[in-house]
Amino acid sequence: MEFTVPANYFRDMFTEDWNISIMAFVKFLHTNERFYTEQVLTLLKPVLSIEKVPQKDSIAADDEQFQISMINSTNISLTNCEIRIDGTGLRFHDSPILCGSIEAYKTLSVITNAIKRTNFTERKIVAVLNCDQLKNVRTYFAYN
C-alpha cells in the first residue's frame, strides 16, 4: 500500500508531529472469518533549538554567542535552508544564516555572535527556519 501527500500540503500543514494510523481489513470467504491489523506511523517535525554558549575570556564583554541546531527528523533532504535570528537588545550580524541542504535524519549546528545593544536584564531570541520543503519552523529562547 502506498499513499502520497501533496508537497504544498506537507509544507503548509506540518506544524506539529503527525501520527498516521493505517488499518487493513480482510475477510476469508470460505470460513467467513474477519481479521484486521493496524500500524501507527509517527512523522516527527524538524526541531530547531537555541543555546547560549558560555562566554570565553577572548570574547568582548558586549558579545554573546549562541548555538543554533536544526534536527531534520524527516526522511527527506531539506534544501535551500536559511535561519533568521533576532533578539531584544541584540544585533546579529550574520542573519539570515544560509545553511544550504540538511540531509535526512541529520543535525545542523551553527554558532552565531550577537552584540548587546542595550542593558536589558532579560533577553529574548527568536529563530525561524525556512526551506523549500518547510516554512516558519520557530523556536524561542529567553535568558538573563
MARLUMTOR-359503 format. One record per residue (C-alpha): x, y, z. Coordinates in Angstrom, 2 decimals. Example, Ala and Ser with C-alpha at 12.3 -4.5 7.8 and 13.67 -1.06 7.14 Angstrom:
BEGIN
+---------+---------+---------+
|       u |       v |       w |
+---------+---------+---------+
|   12.30 |   -4.50 |    7.80 |
|   13.67 |   -1.06 |    7.14 |
+---------+---------+---------+
END
This chain:
BEGIN
+---------+---------+---------+
|       u |       v |       w |
+---------+---------+---------+
|    0.00 |    0.00 |    0.00 |
|    1.34 |    3.40 |   -0.89 |
|    0.00 |    6.90 |   -0.48 |
|    1.32 |   10.35 |   -1.22 |
|    0.79 |   13.74 |    0.31 |
|    0.97 |   16.79 |   -1.99 |
|    4.15 |   18.80 |   -1.35 |
|    2.38 |   22.06 |   -0.56 |
|    0.10 |   20.29 |    1.94 |
|    3.14 |   18.85 |    3.69 |
|    4.80 |   22.26 |    3.85 |
|    1.72 |   24.22 |    4.91 |
|    0.26 |   21.78 |    7.44 |
|    3.35 |   20.29 |    9.12 |
|    3.23 |   22.42 |   12.27 |
|    3.29 |   19.54 |   14.73 |
|    4.17 |   15.85 |   14.85 |
|    1.86 |   13.56 |   12.88 |
|    0.56 |   10.14 |   13.91 |
|   -0.75 |    8.31 |   10.87 |
|   -2.87 |    5.23 |   11.56 |
|   -3.20 |    2.60 |    8.84 |
|   -5.74 |   -0.20 |    9.25 |
|   -6.18 |   -3.17 |    6.94 |
|   -9.23 |   -5.47 |    6.99 |
|   -9.58 |   -8.90 |    5.42 |
|  -12.45 |  -11.40 |    5.24 |
|  -11.94 |  -15.03 |    4.27 |
|  -14.95 |  -16.15 |    2.24 |
|  -14.61 |  -19.89 |    2.83 |
|  -14.52 |  -19.53 |    6.66 |
|  -16.28 |  -16.16 |    6.99 |
|  -13.54 |  -15.03 |    9.39 |
|  -12.54 |  -11.39 |    9.64 |
|   -9.15 |  -10.05 |   10.60 |
|   -7.63 |   -6.63 |   10.83 |
|   -4.28 |   -5.10 |   11.61 |
|   -3.29 |   -1.57 |   12.50 |
|    0.01 |    0.23 |   12.31 |
|    0.71 |    3.73 |   13.57 |
|    3.42 |    5.70 |   11.81 |
|    4.85 |    8.75 |   13.53 |
|    6.29 |   11.57 |   11.48 |
|    8.26 |   13.96 |   13.66 |
|    8.56 |   17.57 |   12.65 |
|   12.06 |   19.05 |   12.47 |
|   13.36 |   20.56 |   15.72 |
|   15.07 |   23.94 |   15.92 |
|   16.81 |   24.91 |   19.18 |
|   18.96 |   27.73 |   20.58 |
|   21.54 |   27.52 |   23.37 |
|   23.74 |   30.24 |   24.83 |
|   27.42 |   29.37 |   24.53 |
|   29.42 |   30.10 |   27.71 |
|   31.42 |   33.29 |   27.31 |
|   35.18 |   32.89 |   26.85 |
|   37.81 |   35.35 |   28.04 |
|   38.74 |   36.17 |   24.44 |
|   35.23 |   37.43 |   23.63 |
|   34.40 |   41.09 |   24.26 |
|   32.12 |   41.79 |   27.23 |
|   29.32 |   43.08 |   25.00 |
|   29.37 |   39.99 |   22.72 |
|   27.16 |   36.94 |   23.13 |
|   27.47 |   33.59 |   21.35 |
|   24.64 |   31.21 |   20.56 |
|   24.47 |   27.75 |   19.07 |
|   21.50 |   27.08 |   16.80 |
|   20.76 |   23.44 |   15.99 |
|   18.35 |   22.02 |   13.46 |
|   17.44 |   18.33 |   13.72 |
|   15.98 |   17.04 |   10.46 |
|   13.82 |   14.15 |   11.67 |
|   12.27 |   13.61 |    8.23 |
|   13.38 |   11.08 |    5.63 |
|   13.93 |   13.79 |    3.01 |
|   16.71 |   16.31 |    2.49 |
|   15.74 |   19.89 |    3.21 |
|   17.09 |   22.23 |    0.52 |
|   17.85 |   25.96 |    0.34 |
|   17.57 |   26.33 |    4.10 |
|   18.10 |   29.60 |    5.93 |
|   17.79 |   30.59 |    9.57 |
|   16.74 |   34.09 |   10.55 |
|   17.53 |   35.13 |   14.10 |
|   16.63 |   38.24 |   16.07 |
|   16.56 |   39.22 |   19.71 |
|   15.63 |   42.06 |   22.05 |
|   18.64 |   44.25 |   22.69 |
|   20.89 |   42.18 |   20.41 |
|   22.27 |   42.69 |   16.91 |
|   23.07 |   39.58 |   14.87 |
|   25.40 |   40.46 |   12.01 |
|   25.08 |   37.16 |   10.14 |
|   21.28 |   36.89 |    9.93 |
|   19.98 |   35.29 |    7.78 |
|   22.30 |   32.30 |    8.03 |
|   22.31 |   30.41 |    4.72 |
|   22.52 |   26.70 |    5.55 |
|   22.15 |   25.06 |    2.13 |
|   20.84 |   21.50 |    2.45 |
|   20.23 |   19.45 |    5.58 |
|   20.31 |   15.73 |    4.84 |
|   17.62 |   13.34 |    6.09 |
|   17.99 |   12.39 |    9.77 |
|   20.99 |   14.72 |   10.22 |
|   21.62 |   17.65 |   12.55 |
|   22.99 |   21.03 |   11.50 |
|   24.62 |   23.21 |   14.18 |
|   25.91 |   26.75 |   13.71 |
|   27.45 |   29.23 |   16.14 |
|   26.48 |   32.86 |   15.74 |
|   27.54 |   36.06 |   17.50 |
|   25.46 |   38.98 |   18.69 |
|   26.39 |   42.36 |   20.11 |
|   24.48 |   43.68 |   23.10 |
|   22.84 |   46.99 |   22.20 |
|   21.06 |   47.69 |   25.48 |
|   21.27 |   46.75 |   29.14 |
|   18.08 |   44.68 |   29.27 |
|   18.15 |   42.20 |   32.15 |
|   16.06 |   39.65 |   30.26 |
|   16.72 |   38.96 |   26.60 |
|   14.50 |   37.04 |   24.21 |
|   15.62 |   35.47 |   20.96 |
|   13.59 |   34.01 |   18.12 |
|   14.98 |   31.83 |   15.32 |
|   12.98 |   30.92 |   12.21 |
|   13.95 |   28.20 |    9.73 |
|   12.73 |   28.33 |    6.13 |
|   13.48 |   25.72 |    3.45 |
|   11.96 |   24.74 |    0.13 |
|   10.03 |   21.98 |    1.92 |
|    9.17 |   23.70 |    5.24 |
|    8.35 |   27.25 |    6.26 |
|    8.32 |   29.01 |    9.63 |
|    9.80 |   26.36 |   11.92 |
|   10.29 |   28.56 |   15.02 |
|   11.93 |   28.45 |   18.40 |
|   12.25 |   30.96 |   21.22 |
|   14.93 |   31.38 |   23.88 |
|   14.94 |   33.68 |   26.91 |
|   17.83 |   34.27 |   29.31 |
|   19.11 |   36.75 |   31.88 |
+---------+---------+---------+
END
